[in-house]
């Protein structure tokens, strides 16, 4: 227990300066400072030791200097990168937490953090699953997939669903939820290995490598001769434009992300929005932050499904905080296979 | 009564051939044929005399050769143009209608028509309002405005709404519904005369001429410093792209039409769809054909409001079937001020 206020060395990932275009590892730097493992007098926060960090595409938004308010605030150059992670409580000024508790939620990309916004943390009660799952399957990505699919897509048995970036942290789960619902599920990804995962590990009905398809519209027509009822949108750009004319009457597009667009100075133009009228399609953007109240219900659904082997999850685990910048950058090149996790410490 | 099978001269507007780009008057031609005002033995259709015809932007869709199924089927070259209109029944093989009844619904651009799809017709029971209103305010445009605003936009008192093409057949009504709901209402249109109508006749809070605004984003920021809760989309293209970043959290975009795009060989690209995620916006296309069951409720709301002067309506009335092609083409140049109606005959 480290509540005696010892000073420790604290490795940190620092955000250097605003990014335009593709981020590079050199947009972040590693720094080692010292941290006192003690809360200031009267603090209601926590001192935590970070165990696992989550690499998520939305972090790219923090690296841009925004001229309008955004749901992702711009980082300040020189600050520690922040994101979702799993941590162990070392000291607590909040009666809801005690030393030794495991939590997941917003934390810093560093070995030790002081968290003041404790209301954003979830206490981890179930430890008979891999702890790292709370960075993804049992964390934000899982809740995103759950809320996005069940709350937004109004899925019905027998409907057809297409998922882009389907082997990613969210996509792999959406596909499995859709299969459990009795949908026909097709996913796309950017390598043969990922396509194999989709078909053989996650049980998608079909999957394809979008890089092998010069005509995305033709590919979609092939997999969906009668059209798409639900599109779970993770990619944006050309993919979205190809999907729109393939939507069925009263189709739904849950806009979860548009990773192909995050690094462009000007997003690509989408030309086929008239399909929204022709097919009476609903397209809706959503943020998981509006669905935290569903977390309990989500766990009740997902934990038993994991234990019964009905839901499986693939992580791409990188060891060591020093490798976190490369892991994050890798997301935008599609280098990760499955949910990208960084291990800071295993205990 | 003309049920004795007399042969009459029948002026018709004929669709000549598929159109790309802007339609021209010469894409249609006037022909005079003869019509026998008698139904074939056993027919369950109607012989009608057409009184008023509705010029609607969606008609442009019929003039395109579609390579995919669309809600507007391609016209066949050489056929009579068809659209919505008000007509008087001359002869009936359908027990729900009798000679002398007034109806509105799909009919031909000609003096006399035989209508077989009688299930698409609405009988007109209220004739203490101008009959031409059934081409617009009390017809498809009115129901479009009603269903689009009340069913899709989930409007709440105090919310802000922006309407493009606001002085058109649908826009002028949406604005008045929104004012009656207690919203802050801003509309745009393409001339000073139309802007004056919006402010002085329809009671919009603000209105502007989009042609006077080189920076649409700046204009929208000026009228909506705190953002837009509801966008009623009639225009598409650059206007939509300017609106997206100005939407408020949980905003709604009812996609009714995209008139700026109908004559382009390739629709303009929309770059700002990421705002759907950032602001958790819902964008949904709709067709009035799915809302015909609301027509009775709609009339119950609107008829008293017209009589009490709470809702007003501006029509741009052209006399004579021979002027119908020019009137239709005029829509795409914004020449009409208010709902474009063609009078074939006043009785």
HADDOCK unambig.tbl for C-alpha pairs under 7 A between the chains (distance, minus, plus):
assign (segid A and resid 70 and name CA) (segid B and resid 278 and name CA) 6.28 0.50 0.50
assign (segid A and resid 71 and name CA) (segid B and resid 278 and name CA) 5.79 0.50 0.50
assign (segid A and resid 255 and name CA) (segid B and resid 277 and name CA) 6.47 0.50 0.50
assign (segid A and resid 256 and name CA) (segid B and resid 277 and name CA) 6.86 0.50 0.50
assign (segid A and resid 267 and name CA) (segid B and resid 271 and name CA) 5.33 0.50 0.50
assign (segid A and resid 268 and name CA) (segid B and resid 271 and name CA) 5.76 0.50 0.50
assign (segid A and resid 269 and name CA) (segid B and resid 269 and name CA) 3.73 0.50 0.50
assign (segid A and resid 269 and name CA) (segid B and resid 270 and name CA) 4.60 0.50 0.50
assign (segid A and resid 269 and name CA) (segid B and resid 271 and name CA) 4.65 0.50 0.50
assign (segid A and resid 270 and name CA) (segid B and resid 269 and name CA) 4.62 0.50 0.50
assign (segid A and resid 270 and name CA) (segid B and resid 270 and name CA) 4.80 0.50 0.50
assign (segid A and resid 270 and name CA) (segid B and resid 271 and name CA) 6.49 0.50 0.50
assign (segid A and resid 271 and name CA) (segid B and resid 267 and name CA) 5.35 0.50 0.50
assign (segid A and resid 271 and name CA) (segid B and resid 268 and name CA) 5.77 0.50 0.50
assign (segid A and resid 271 and name CA) (segid B and resid 269 and name CA) 4.66 0.50 0.50
assign (segid A and resid 271 and name CA) (segid B and resid 270 and name CA) 6.48 0.50 0.50
assign (segid A and resid 276 and name CA) (segid B and resid 284 and name CA) 6.50 0.50 0.50
assign (segid A and resid 276 and name CA) (segid B and resid 285 and name CA) 4.71 0.50 0.50
assign (segid A and resid 277 and name CA) (segid B and resid 255 and name CA) 6.48 0.50 0.50
assign (segid A and resid 277 and name CA) (segid B and resid 256 and name CA) 6.87 0.50 0.50
assign (segid A and resid 277 and name CA) (segid B and resid 285 and name CA) 4.06 0.50 0.50
assign (segid A and resid 277 and name CA) (segid B and resid 286 and name CA) 5.43 0.50 0.50
assign (segid A and resid 277 and name CA) (segid B and resid 287 and name CA) 6.76 0.50 0.50
assign (segid A and resid 278 and name CA) (segid B and resid 70 and name CA) 6.28 0.50 0.50
assign (segid A and resid 278 and name CA) (segid B and resid 71 and name CA) 5.78 0.50 0.50
assign (segid A and resid 280 and name CA) (segid B and resid 284 and name CA) 6.77 0.50 0.50
assign (segid A and resid 280 and name CA) (segid B and resid 285 and name CA) 4.52 0.50 0.50
assign (segid A and resid 280 and name CA) (segid B and resid 286 and name CA) 4.67 0.50 0.50
assign (segid A and resid 280 and name CA) (segid B and resid 287 and name CA) 6.60 0.50 0.50
assign (segid A and resid 281 and name CA) (segid B and resid 284 and name CA) 5.69 0.50 0.50
assign (segid A and resid 281 and name CA) (segid B and resid 285 and name CA) 5.43 0.50 0.50
assign (segid A and resid 282 and name CA) (segid B and resid 283 and name CA) 5.93 0.50 0.50
assign (segid A and resid 282 and name CA) (segid B and resid 284 and name CA) 4.22 0.50 0.50
assign (segid A and resid 282 and name CA) (segid B and resid 285 and name CA) 6.46 0.50 0.50
assign (segid A and resid 283 and name CA) (segid B and resid 282 and name CA) 5.95 0.50 0.50
assign (segid A and resid 283 and name CA) (segid B and resid 283 and name CA) 5.17 0.50 0.50
assign (segid A and resid 283 and name CA) (segid B and resid 284 and name CA) 5.96 0.50 0.50
assign (segid A and resid 284 and name CA) (segid B and resid 276 and name CA) 6.48 0.50 0.50
assign (segid A and resid 284 and name CA) (segid B and resid 280 and name CA) 6.76 0.50 0.50
assign (segid A and resid 284 and name CA) (segid B and resid 281 and name CA) 5.69 0.50 0.50
assign (segid A and resid 284 and name CA) (segid B and resid 282 and name CA) 4.22 0.50 0.50
assign (segid A and resid 284 and name CA) (segid B and resid 283 and name CA) 5.95 0.50 0.50
assign (segid A and resid 285 and name CA) (segid B and resid 276 and name CA) 4.69 0.50 0.50
assign (segid A and resid 285 and name CA) (segid B and resid 277 and name CA) 4.06 0.50 0.50
assign (segid A and resid 285 and name CA) (segid B and resid 280 and name CA) 4.51 0.50 0.50
assign (segid A and resid 285 and name CA) (segid B and resid 281 and name CA) 5.43 0.50 0.50
assign (segid A and resid 285 and name CA) (segid B and resid 282 and name CA) 6.45 0.50 0.50
assign (segid A and resid 286 and name CA) (segid B and resid 277 and name CA) 5.45 0.50 0.50
assign (segid A and resid 286 and name CA) (segid B and resid 280 and name CA) 4.67 0.50 0.50
assign (segid A and resid 287 and name CA) (segid B and resid 277 and name CA) 6.77 0.50 0.50
assign (segid A and resid 287 and name CA) (segid B and resid 280 and name CA) 6.59 0.50 0.50
